[in-house]
Amino acid sequence: MNNELLILTDYIDLNRIDSSLLERCDRLGMTPSAMLAFEERGLNYLTFDDLYHYKDFRPDNTKLIKATEDLFVELDRKYESYLNFPRAFRGSIYWFLAFFADIYYISRICERMNMNYDKIYIAGSLISQASSTADLEFSLKGTRFVKYDDVLQSKVSMLRICLSPKCVWLDSMYRVPCRPDFNRYRLNYLLKQNFKKALKALKIIVSKFEPSLLKQRHKRKRAIFIIQDGYQVGLLKRYLPEFLYININPLKRLQQMKGDKGINRPNLDPLFTETLKTFVKKWFPKFDKNVFELVTLYHNDLLCKLPSFYKNLKEAVDLHKPVALLYAVGANKLHEGVCAYIANQRGIPVFYFQHGGAGTSAFYKHPYQKYVEHNENIEKINIFQSKKEKELFMQNVSTESEAMGSMDLYKLYNKF
């Protein structure tokens, strides 16, 4: 029996697709907009849950998390003698896990598709057709360790990797015509962008004179290092003006470092290749190229710079003698973990503030909290916004942790 599947990535005009294809194929909607397109035509459709239910994915993902932990412990042992840092990979495990969960989920769905269908088609707009490549994203605004221009593009790219022998991309896309008339919103956007560029240039000029200015202005103030700004940390500075807050920007420091030739490309294979091969072969063999591309980037762009970064950071600590380190969320990236590691070695208090994201503020637990707010490898003091939340997570945090309320709410209440 010749079973066929049509995957619709997003909303398009289904009149542009061969009607016989719509009738003879099972149909799957990847996104709500794709489902809407089917519903407008009165067509039934499948979703990813019909192929791989989230109740099955959760226990499988728990096993993947444990396997990743074991892998990274082994890799960290190999790298420690080169870097003098014990968590070269575990320092960024949160972001690796998010990426691994994505490709594992898609892998399992594609396995089910290949088992049930002889031929698979993918249709969607030109936007979702674009391919994506792995990159590193370490900003606080970033949502993923591997940065894609668009989440839908990344999912479509993953499907095309797994289904490439049978996948046919339909070039019958619906295009929205462009209007050439004046767009004041676009003009406002451009003006804002130009202003941002000018402001950025001004900041660069000021930064050249900032160290000497700060030295004269804040001779008697004790320093606090801000590793992650924003959320509660951004408000704290207003209420504790007696301290000198120094945003040391660890990511920028790391990016400016030169790579250490001692662990550069010649030693790449002995350090992680064989160990990683075994792991990838078991969990997502279709994505071996993508995983190795990512780990190679991580090695060359970050780990090779770590010795220089470590030295630079210790010099900053010696110079400013900070009395505390502040994290708006919690160390979940390599450079943030190194900052906390140095602070722990020197007995400098590390503070994690409860933030507005998923986790402590939502009164529920998720499997990745142990790699951010409740990281057992880092000695820290968690600042909660309520006693209830402190009680909920008491087993995973320091006994010095406190429930001190929300500065956001305090600011809101004092407006009235």
CORPE-V332732 format. One record per residue. N is the residue number from 1. RES is the residue in one small letter. BURIAL is + if it has 9 or more other ideal C-beta (glycine too) atoms within 8 Angstrom, else -. Layout:
BEGIN
N_RES_BURIAL + N_RES_BURIAL
END
This chain:
BEGIN
1_m_- + 2_n_- + 3_n_+ + 4_e_+ + 5_l_+ + 6_l_+ + 7_i_+ + 8_l_+ + 9_t_+ + 10_d_+ + 11_y_+ + 12_i_+ + 13_d_- + 14_l_+ + 15_n_- + 16_r_- + 17_i_+ + 18_d_- + 19_s_- + 20_s_- + 21_l_+ + 22_l_+ + 23_e_- + 24_r_- + 25_c_+ + 26_d_+ + 27_r_+ + 28_l_+ + 29_g_+ + 30_m_+ + 31_t_+ + 32_p_- + 33_s_- + 34_a_+ + 35_m_+ + 36_l_+ + 37_a_+ + 38_f_+ + 39_e_- + 40_e_- + 41_r_- + 42_g_- + 43_l_- + 44_n_- + 45_y_+ + 46_l_- + 47_t_- + 48_f_- + 49_d_- + 50_d_- + 51_l_+ + 52_y_+ + 53_h_- + 54_y_- + 55_k_- + 56_d_- + 57_f_+ + 58_r_- + 59_p_- + 60_d_+ + 61_n_+ + 62_t_+ + 63_k_- + 64_l_+ + 65_i_+ + 66_k_- + 67_a_+ + 68_t_+ + 69_e_+ + 70_d_- + 71_l_+ + 72_f_+ + 73_v_+ + 74_e_+ + 75_l_+ + 76_d_+ + 77_r_- + 78_k_+ + 79_y_+ + 80_e_+ + 81_s_- + 82_y_+ + 83_l_+ + 84_n_- + 85_f_+ + 86_p_- + 87_r_+ + 88_a_+ + 89_f_+ + 90_r_+ + 91_g_+ + 92_s_+ + 93_i_+ + 94_y_+ + 95_w_+ + 96_f_+ + 97_l_+ + 98_a_+ + 99_f_+ + 100_f_+ + 101_a_+ + 102_d_+ + 103_i_+ + 104_y_+ + 105_y_+ + 106_i_+ + 107_s_+ + 108_r_+ + 109_i_+ + 110_c_+ + 111_e_- + 112_r_+ + 113_m_+ + 114_n_+ + 115_m_- + 116_n_- + 117_y_+ + 118_d_- + 119_k_+ + 120_i_+ + 121_y_+ + 122_i_+ + 123_a_+ + 124_g_+ + 125_s_+ + 126_l_- + 127_i_+ + 128_s_+ + 129_q_+ + 130_a_+ + 131_s_- + 132_s_+ + 133_t_- + 134_a_- + 135_d_- + 136_l_+ + 137_e_+ + 138_f_- + 139_s_- + 140_l_- + 141_k_- + 142_g_+ + 143_t_- + 144_r_+ + 145_f_+ + 146_v_+ + 147_k_+ + 148_y_+ + 149_d_- + 150_d_+ + 151_v_- + 152_l_+ + 153_q_+ + 154_s_+ + 155_k_+ + 156_v_+ + 157_s_+ + 158_m_+ + 159_l_+ + 160_r_+ + 161_i_+ + 162_c_+ + 163_l_+ + 164_s_- + 165_p_- + 166_k_+ + 167_c_+ + 168_v_- + 169_w_+ + 170_l_+ + 171_d_- + 172_s_- + 173_m_+ + 174_y_- + 175_r_- + 176_v_- + 177_p_- + 178_c_- + 179_r_- + 180_p_- + 181_d_- + 182_f_- + 183_n_- + 184_r_- + 185_y_- + 186_r_- + 187_l_+ + 188_n_- + 189_y_- + 190_l_- + 191_l_- + 192_k_- + 193_q_- + 194_n_- + 195_f_- + 196_k_- + 197_k_- + 198_a_- + 199_l_- + 200_k_- + 201_a_- + 202_l_- + 203_k_- + 204_i_- + 205_i_- + 206_v_- + 207_s_- + 208_k_- + 209_f_- + 210_e_- + 211_p_- + 212_s_- + 213_l_- + 214_l_+ + 215_k_- + 216_q_- + 217_r_- + 218_h_- + 219_k_- + 220_r_- + 221_k_- + 222_r_- + 223_a_+ + 224_i_+ + 225_f_+ + 226_i_+ + 227_i_+ + 228_q_+ + 229_d_- + 230_g_- + 231_y_+ + 232_q_+ + 233_v_+ + 234_g_+ + 235_l_+ + 236_l_+ + 237_k_+ + 238_r_- + 239_y_- + 240_l_- + 241_p_- + 242_e_- + 243_f_+ + 244_l_+ + 245_y_- + 246_i_+ + 247_n_- + 248_i_+ + 249_n_- + 250_p_+ + 251_l_+ + 252_k_- + 253_r_+ + 254_l_+ + 255_q_- + 256_q_- + 257_m_+ + 258_k_- + 259_g_+ + 260_d_+ + 261_k_- + 262_g_- + 263_i_+ + 264_n_+ + 265_r_- + 266_p_- + 267_n_+ + 268_l_+ + 269_d_- + 270_p_- + 271_l_+ + 272_f_+ + 273_t_+ + 274_e_- + 275_t_+ + 276_l_+ + 277_k_+ + 278_t_- + 279_f_+ + 280_v_+ + 281_k_- + 282_k_- + 283_w_+ + 284_f_+ + 285_p_- + 286_k_- + 287_f_+ + 288_d_+ + 289_k_- + 290_n_+ + 291_v_+ + 292_f_+ + 293_e_+ + 294_l_+ + 295_v_+ + 296_t_+ + 297_l_+ + 298_y_+ + 299_h_+ + 300_n_+ + 301_d_- + 302_l_+ + 303_l_+ + 304_c_+ + 305_k_+ + 306_l_+ + 307_p_+ + 308_s_+ + 309_f_+ + 310_y_+ + 311_k_- + 312_n_+ + 313_l_+ + 314_k_+ + 315_e_- + 316_a_+ + 317_v_+ + 318_d_- + 319_l_- + 320_h_+ + 321_k_- + 322_p_+ + 323_v_+ + 324_a_+ + 325_l_+ + 326_l_+ + 327_y_+ + 328_a_+ + 329_v_+ + 330_g_+ + 331_a_+ + 332_n_+ + 333_k_+ + 334_l_+ + 335_h_+ + 336_e_+ + 337_g_+ + 338_v_+ + 339_c_+ + 340_a_+ + 341_y_+ + 342_i_+ + 343_a_+ + 344_n_+ + 345_q_- + 346_r_- + 347_g_- + 348_i_+ + 349_p_- + 350_v_+ + 351_f_+ + 352_y_+ + 353_f_+ + 354_q_+ + 355_h_+ + 356_g_- + 357_g_- + 358_a_- + 359_g_+ + 360_t_+ + 361_s_+ + 362_a_- + 363_f_- + 364_y_- + 365_k_- + 366_h_- + 367_p_- + 368_y_+ + 369_q_+ + 370_k_+ + 371_y_+ + 372_v_+ + 373_e_+ + 374_h_+ + 375_n_+ + 376_e_- + 377_n_- + 378_i_+ + 379_e_- + 380_k_+ + 381_i_+ + 382_n_+ + 383_i_+ + 384_f_+ + 385_q_+ + 386_s_- + 387_k_- + 388_k_- + 389_e_+ + 390_k_+ + 391_e_- + 392_l_+ + 393_f_+ + 394_m_- + 395_q_- + 396_n_+ + 397_v_+ + 398_s_- + 399_t_- + 400_e_- + 401_s_+ + 402_e_- + 403_a_+ + 404_m_- + 405_g_- + 406_s_- + 407_m_+ + 408_d_+ + 409_l_+ + 410_y_+ + 411_k_+ + 412_l_- + 413_y_- + 414_n_- + 415_k_- + 416_f_-
END
